[in-house]
Amino acid sequence: MFLSVFDVFKPGIGPSSSHTMGPMTAAADFLDLLRAHEAGRRAAAIRVSLHGSLAFTGRGHATDRAVVLGLLGFRPAEIEMDAAERGLAELAKRRTLRPAELPEIAFDPAADVVFDYGPPLPGHANGMIVTALDAAGGSVLSETYYSIGGGFVVTAAQRAADEPPSSVAVDPILWPYPFESSAAMLRMARESGLSIAAMKRANEAVGRLEAEVDAGIARIWRTMNGCVERGLSRDGELPGGLRVKRRAKRIREQLEREHGSNTAQPHVMSDWLNVYAMAVNEENAAGGRVVTAPTNGAAGVVPAVARYYLDHCVGADAARIPEFLLTAAAIGGLIKHNASISGAEAGCQGEVGSASAMAAAGLCAVLGGTPAQVENAAEIALEHHLGMTCDPVAGLVQVPCIERNGIGATKAVAAASLALRGDGTHFMPLDNCIAAMRQTGEEMSAKFKETSLGGLAVNLPEC
């Protein structure tokens, strides 16, 4: 399966790619299904049931709101928030949907989005069922969707057949470098003499003009960097009830005041890494525009390390950011293909762990690493996230998620530095580390996989 850089890095809104972007996409897809089906003419009402992790942490992740936005016709990549707010306000008054090319459909968000706290659906921990009813209350069309991480959605039939998401390019084209493992990636790099980024770019150019690839990657970086800057400029309290305060702006101001003074500690570079990552994830927690990297919950790691490279590394060159992102996307694609990037399926090792591996690979590449060193950097970063649980307090992507992105970024830089000190040979191959992550996720208790039923989520301050 070829996973494009534009599949790995997708613009959307917070707070969660699997719990916000995925359900929004599924709901919008169901409207398209209704339009294409004769049952659409008989649809009089819609009901949605959320299952597994979507039920247990859906309120904290604004999943119900995301479903409503999808049924209003919005999709994550193109959503215009002022129009979305107007649509939500109008629906609250009339309790009916008026989708294009379909009859008026009754829908009351308070009653028609059901959080089912029973057993999860069989295909994935993030399941939802959307059903259209006729005027008598009988089902005329129903579809089961799974939000499998990173904003990707599959139907139950696709999941059962092990088909990739419909958004992923699957045309039977012979990609120039169709690596599905890190071993194959390194072999192709040796045989071709190309970097990982160059091979990835060649794959991206199949069916696209080079200029389109360049423009698309430039848009990804502008969106990422814009999110960093917004997060660094805003303060106040994050929504959701935990009363968590934004800290990135204040920390940035402290760091700028200390710049050039003899009071700054040598580990101040870690503070910069943390503040870049926290800025992104504070924006995500507030429902702002972010880029999945590879998920929303881990969206701060890759842009933080890229900003660290530009702002603090000797010899940094902004023209190499595409190389950084292409390399990171190649690693993210391998992890998704061979394991999971879903916190509900693999824990946070699948989210921040994957992001750290991607960022480590990207940084190693732009600092002059060979393909073997890049693979080593990714393995080191992923290895030292193995077993990390996903236990968001109150189901919100705030505690421990915001700080966790900063720590993931610091691990990425440490991993890249260690790899660059070697020659690329190492004991544990990345493929084996990815397999270990998959196995660990499979055996991890559901309490620690984005259900907020264990770990930090149930060990809260009493005052």
C-alpha positions, 0 to 999 in steps of 0.5 A: 500500500502506497501512503502519500505524504498528503495522506500522512499529513492532512489539514483538519481541526482539533482535538482528535483525528480519530475522534473528530476528523474521522467521525466528521468524514464518516457522517459526510460520507453517509450523506454521499451514500444516501444520495447515491442510493434509492433509499435516500428519497425515503430518508426522513430521519438519521440516527448515529451510535458511537461505540468503543473509544468513540463512546467512552471519550467522545464527549471530551473529543467533541465527537458528537459535534464532529458528527453533526458537522459532517451531517451538515456537509462539512469535511475536515480539510475544507471546513470554514468555522464561521459557516460551521457555527452558523450551521450548528446554531440553525440546526439547534433551532429547527432540528432538521438537516437540509442536505443538497439533493436529499429531502429534509431529514429530522435530526436532533443532536441531543437525542440522535447521537447515542453514546453506546458504552457496551462492548465495542464493535468487532472491527476496531475500537473506534466504531460508529453506525449511521442509520437513515430511517423512513417516516415510520421509523424503519431503517432504509439504509445503514452503514458501519464506519471505523475511524482507524487513526489519522483521520482515516475512515473505513466501512465495515466491509472494507475493514473485513476485506482488509481494504485500505481507506478510500482516500488512499491511492490504490490504483494498480500502478507500478510505483518506482519504489514500492517499499512496504518495509524498512528493509525494502526501503534500505535495499532500494536506497542502496540499489538506486543511490537515492535518499529516502526523501528522493524515493518518496518524491518519485512515488509522489510524482506518479500521477502528479506534476512535480510542481503539484507535489512541491506546492502541496508540501509547501502548503503542509508546512505553511499550515504546520508552521502557522499553527505553531505561531498561533499557539505561541501567540495565544493565552487563556484557558482551554475548553473542556472543564479541566481549566488547563491554561495555555503555557506556550506563549508565556514560556516563549516570552521567558525564553526570548528574555533569557536569550543571550544572557549568561543565565540560560541553562545549556538544556534551553534547547529542550525548552524550545522544542517543548514550547513549539510542540505545546503551541501546536497541541494547545491549538489542537485542544482548542479545536483549532486548525492543525495537520495530522502528523500522523494524528492530531493528538501527536500533531506537535512533534513533527512541526516542533522538530522542524522548527528546531532545525530551522531556528537552532541547527547550524547550517539549517536551510528552509529549502530542505523542509520538503526533504524533512517532511517526505522522509517523515512521511515515509516512516509514518507510512511504514508504521501505519501499514505494518502496525497502527497510528491509532491511540484506541488501537495501539495506545499512545505509542502509536501516536506520539511514538510514531510521530517521534520516529517520523520526526527523528528520521526527518531531522536525521535526513536534513542533518546529512544522515544516510538512509541507514542512519535515518532508519536507525534514528526512527527505530531509536525514537519508536523503541523508547515509546513502546508500551506508552498508554493513551489515558487522556484525563476526562477524555480531553486531548490536554493532560498528558497529551500537550506535554507528551508532544514536547517530550516526544520531540525531545526524544526525536532530536536525541534519537537523530543525534545518536544515529548520526554518531553511528554508521547506521548499523544497529541491533534492532531493525525498525521493522522489528520495532514496529512489529513489537509496537503492534504486538504490544498494542494488541495485548494492551488492556482496553483501559489504556487505549483511549477509553479514559478508564485507566492510568492517569485518567482515573488518578486525579487530584482530589482537590 
